[in-house]
Amino acid sequence: MGNLVNITIFGFISGILGTGVGGMFAFFINNINNRLLGFILEFSAGLMTSVVCFELVPEAFELGGTELTLTGIVLGILVIIIIENFIRKADFMKRSHGNSGLLRAGILVAIGLALHNFPEGFAVGSGIEASLSLGMTITAVIVIHDVPEGIAMAVPMRAGGFSKWKSFILTVLSGIPMGFGALAGALLGEISKGMVSLCLGFAGGAMLYIIFGELVPESKRLYLGRLSSIGNIIGILCGIIISTYS
């Protein structure tokens, strides 16, 4: 029982650490210009694309096959579209004093990463149960690629009108599901591979829609120059490096 508690606490700390470091950028963007903001958005989009294409989806295919993975992806896209429509009509969006498009993008990234962190928690929990060194390696990779994703949440929410602390706290909270995932992974041990595949596909589909339905269009609306596109390419390359050495 004590080991389960330790793994759960470790999962919470790991999930919060990466997004929290990225969320700290909310305190430093008082006068960020559209050119730099576009670069940050597309860098984050590129890194998230790599994570989905080279980690989440291949792992989902390997665990559950084509049908379950594609079902998860479609469900993830549909759920985010429904959430997006709800956010567009929400009162806080109408009261926002900043860019409502950026605010919506930041909130959707937070939701997408929260969905993403839960199945990653499975990997941390089961990895620690199998081998402490394996669990630590998995955790280190997750924390590293959660940092720019935390930036992708905090920066749009701050620029969209949320306060520094509100942007930071919401970003930190998106890492909490990783703790619950770590507990489930350690508790269930040999959890159904099909269910893990479905969860990974769901997170992947949600993130893909956020990337190409929100982050990239919002970046292009802010700045049409080359810098944002270069940011996307750099993000993809960084994601490939992380995936290669994970």
C-alpha positions as CSV (number, residue, x, y, z in Angstrom):
1,M,0.0,0.0,0.0
2,G,2.8,2.3,0.9
3,N,4.4,1.7,-2.5
4,L,1.2,2.6,-4.3
5,V,1.0,5.9,-2.3
6,N,4.6,6.7,-3.2
7,I,4.1,6.0,-6.9
8,T,0.9,8.2,-6.9
9,I,2.7,11.1,-5.2
10,F,5.6,10.7,-7.6
11,G,3.1,10.8,-10.6
12,F,1.5,14.0,-9.3
13,I,4.9,15.7,-8.8
14,S,6.1,14.6,-12.2
15,G,2.9,15.7,-14.0
16,I,2.9,19.1,-12.3
17,L,6.7,19.8,-12.7
18,G,6.9,19.8,-16.5
19,T,3.7,21.8,-17.1
20,G,4.5,24.1,-14.1
21,V,7.9,25.1,-15.5
22,G,6.3,25.9,-18.8
23,G,3.4,27.7,-17.0
24,M,6.0,30.1,-15.4
25,F,6.3,31.8,-18.7
26,A,2.9,33.4,-17.9
27,F,4.9,35.8,-15.5
28,F,7.2,37.0,-18.3
29,I,5.0,37.9,-21.3
30,N,3.6,41.3,-20.3
31,N,4.5,42.8,-23.7
32,I,5.1,39.8,-25.9
33,N,4.8,40.7,-29.6
34,N,2.8,38.8,-32.2
35,R,6.0,37.6,-34.0
36,L,7.4,35.9,-30.9
37,L,4.0,34.6,-29.8
38,G,3.5,33.0,-33.2
39,F,6.9,31.3,-32.9
40,I,6.0,29.9,-29.5
41,L,2.6,28.7,-30.6
42,E,4.0,26.9,-33.6
43,F,7.1,25.5,-31.8
44,S,4.7,24.0,-29.3
45,A,2.4,22.7,-32.1
46,G,5.4,21.1,-33.8
47,L,6.6,19.4,-30.6
48,M,3.1,18.1,-29.9
49,T,2.8,16.8,-33.4
50,S,5.9,14.8,-32.9
51,V,4.7,13.4,-29.6
52,V,1.5,12.3,-31.2
53,C,2.9,10.9,-34.4
54,F,6.1,9.2,-33.0
55,E,5.0,8.2,-29.5
56,L,1.3,8.1,-28.7
57,V,-0.1,6.7,-32.0
58,P,2.6,4.1,-32.7
59,E,2.3,2.9,-29.1
60,A,-1.5,2.7,-29.4
61,F,-1.2,0.7,-32.7
62,E,1.2,-1.7,-31.1
63,L,-1.0,-2.3,-28.0
64,G,-4.5,-2.4,-29.5
65,G,-4.2,-2.5,-33.3
66,T,-5.8,-0.2,-35.9
67,E,-9.5,-0.3,-35.1
68,L,-9.2,0.6,-31.4
69,T,-6.6,3.3,-32.1
70,L,-8.6,5.0,-34.9
71,T,-11.7,4.8,-32.7
72,G,-9.9,6.6,-29.9
73,I,-8.6,9.2,-32.3
74,V,-12.0,9.9,-33.8
75,L,-13.6,10.1,-30.3
76,G,-10.8,12.5,-29.1
77,I,-11.5,14.8,-32.1
78,L,-15.2,14.8,-31.5
79,V,-15.0,15.5,-27.8
80,I,-12.6,18.4,-28.3
81,I,-15.0,19.9,-31.0
82,I,-17.9,19.7,-28.5
83,I,-15.7,21.3,-25.8
84,E,-14.6,24.0,-28.2
85,N,-18.2,24.9,-29.0
86,F,-19.0,25.1,-25.3
87,I,-16.0,27.3,-24.7
88,R,-16.9,29.7,-27.5
89,K,-20.3,30.3,-25.8
90,A,-19.0,30.5,-22.2
91,D,-19.4,33.7,-20.2
92,F,-15.7,34.1,-19.4
93,M,-14.9,34.1,-23.1
94,K,-17.3,37.0,-23.6
95,R,-15.9,38.9,-20.6
96,S,-12.3,38.4,-21.8
97,H,-10.3,41.6,-22.2
98,G,-7.7,40.0,-24.4
99,N,-7.7,37.9,-27.6
100,S,-10.5,35.3,-27.3
101,G,-9.0,33.1,-30.0
102,L,-5.7,32.8,-28.0
103,L,-7.6,32.2,-24.8
104,R,-9.7,29.4,-26.4
105,A,-6.5,27.9,-27.8
106,G,-4.8,27.9,-24.3
107,I,-7.8,26.3,-22.6
108,L,-8.0,23.6,-25.3
109,V,-4.3,22.8,-25.0
110,A,-4.8,22.5,-21.2
111,I,-7.6,20.0,-21.7
112,G,-5.7,18.1,-24.4
113,L,-2.6,17.8,-22.2
114,A,-4.7,16.7,-19.2
115,L,-6.1,13.9,-21.4
116,H,-2.6,13.2,-22.6
117,N,-1.1,13.0,-19.1
118,F,-3.5,10.3,-17.8
119,P,-2.4,7.5,-20.1
120,E,1.2,8.6,-19.7
121,G,0.7,8.1,-16.0
122,F,0.0,4.4,-16.8
123,A,3.5,4.2,-18.3
124,V,5.1,5.8,-15.2
125,G,3.2,3.6,-12.7
126,S,3.7,0.3,-14.6
127,G,7.3,1.3,-15.4
128,I,8.2,1.9,-11.8
129,E,6.6,-1.4,-10.8
130,A,8.7,-3.2,-13.4
131,S,11.9,-1.4,-12.8
132,L,12.8,1.8,-10.9
133,S,15.3,2.9,-13.6
134,L,12.7,2.3,-16.4
135,G,10.1,4.4,-14.5
136,M,12.6,7.2,-14.0
137,T,13.6,7.2,-17.6
138,I,9.9,7.4,-18.8
139,T,9.2,10.1,-16.2
140,A,12.2,12.2,-17.4
141,V,11.1,12.1,-21.0
142,I,7.5,13.1,-20.0
143,V,8.7,16.0,-17.9
144,I,10.9,17.3,-20.7
145,H,8.2,17.4,-23.4
146,D,5.6,18.8,-20.9
147,V,7.6,22.0,-20.5
148,P,7.0,23.5,-24.0
149,E,3.4,22.1,-23.8
150,G,3.0,24.1,-20.6
151,I,4.2,27.1,-22.5
152,A,1.6,26.5,-25.2
153,M,-1.1,26.7,-22.5
154,A,0.1,29.6,-20.3
155,V,1.2,32.0,-23.1
156,P,-2.2,32.0,-25.0
157,M,-4.2,32.1,-21.8
158,R,-2.1,35.1,-20.5
159,A,-2.3,36.9,-23.9
160,G,-6.0,36.1,-24.1
161,G,-6.8,38.0,-20.9
162,F,-6.3,35.6,-18.0
163,S,-4.1,36.9,-15.1
164,K,-0.6,35.6,-14.6
165,W,-1.5,33.5,-11.5
166,K,-4.7,32.1,-13.1
167,S,-2.8,31.1,-16.2
168,F,0.0,29.5,-14.1
169,I,-2.4,27.6,-11.8
170,L,-4.5,26.3,-14.6
171,T,-1.4,25.1,-16.4
172,V,-0.2,23.3,-13.2
173,L,-3.5,21.7,-12.7
174,S,-3.4,20.1,-16.2
175,G,-0.6,17.9,-14.9
176,I,-2.6,16.4,-12.1
177,P,-4.2,13.5,-14.2
178,M,-0.7,12.0,-14.5
179,G,-0.9,11.1,-10.7
180,F,-4.2,9.3,-11.2
181,G,-2.8,7.5,-14.2
182,A,0.3,6.4,-12.3
183,L,-1.9,5.0,-9.5
184,A,-4.0,3.1,-12.1
185,G,-0.9,1.8,-13.8
186,A,0.6,0.5,-10.6
187,L,-2.6,-0.7,-9.1
188,L,-4.0,-2.6,-12.1
189,G,-0.6,-3.9,-13.2
190,E,-1.6,-5.8,-16.3
191,I,-4.3,-3.4,-17.4
192,S,-6.1,-4.2,-20.6
193,K,-3.8,-3.3,-23.5
194,G,-6.9,-2.5,-25.6
195,M,-8.0,0.1,-23.0
196,V,-4.6,1.7,-22.9
197,S,-4.6,1.8,-26.7
198,L,-8.0,3.5,-26.7
199,C,-6.8,6.1,-24.2
200,L,-3.7,6.9,-26.1
201,G,-5.6,7.2,-29.4
202,F,-8.2,9.5,-27.7
203,A,-5.4,11.7,-26.3
204,G,-3.7,11.7,-29.7
205,G,-6.9,12.7,-31.6
206,A,-7.6,15.5,-29.1
207,M,-4.2,16.9,-29.4
208,L,-4.2,16.7,-33.3
209,Y,-7.4,18.7,-33.5
210,I,-6.0,21.3,-31.0
211,I,-2.8,21.6,-33.0
212,F,-4.3,22.0,-36.5
213,G,-7.7,23.5,-35.5
214,E,-6.5,26.0,-33.0
215,L,-2.7,26.6,-32.5
216,V,-1.5,26.8,-36.1
217,P,-4.5,28.9,-37.4
218,E,-4.2,31.2,-34.4
219,S,-0.4,31.6,-35.0
220,K,-1.0,32.4,-38.7
221,R,-3.7,35.0,-37.8
222,L,-1.2,36.7,-35.4
223,Y,1.9,36.6,-37.7
224,L,2.2,35.4,-41.3
225,G,6.0,35.6,-41.6
226,R,8.6,32.8,-41.8
227,L,9.5,32.8,-38.1
228,S,6.4,30.9,-36.9
229,S,6.8,28.2,-39.6
230,I,10.5,27.8,-38.6
231,G,9.3,27.5,-35.0
232,N,7.0,24.6,-36.1
233,I,9.9,22.8,-37.9
234,I,12.2,23.3,-34.8
235,G,9.4,21.9,-32.6
236,I,9.0,18.8,-34.8
237,L,12.7,18.2,-34.8
238,C,13.0,18.6,-31.0
239,G,10.1,16.1,-30.7
240,I,11.8,13.6,-32.9
241,I,15.0,13.9,-30.9
242,I,13.0,13.4,-27.6
243,S,11.2,10.4,-29.2
244,T,14.5,8.9,-30.5
245,Y,16.3,9.0,-27.2
246,S,13.3,8.0,-25.0
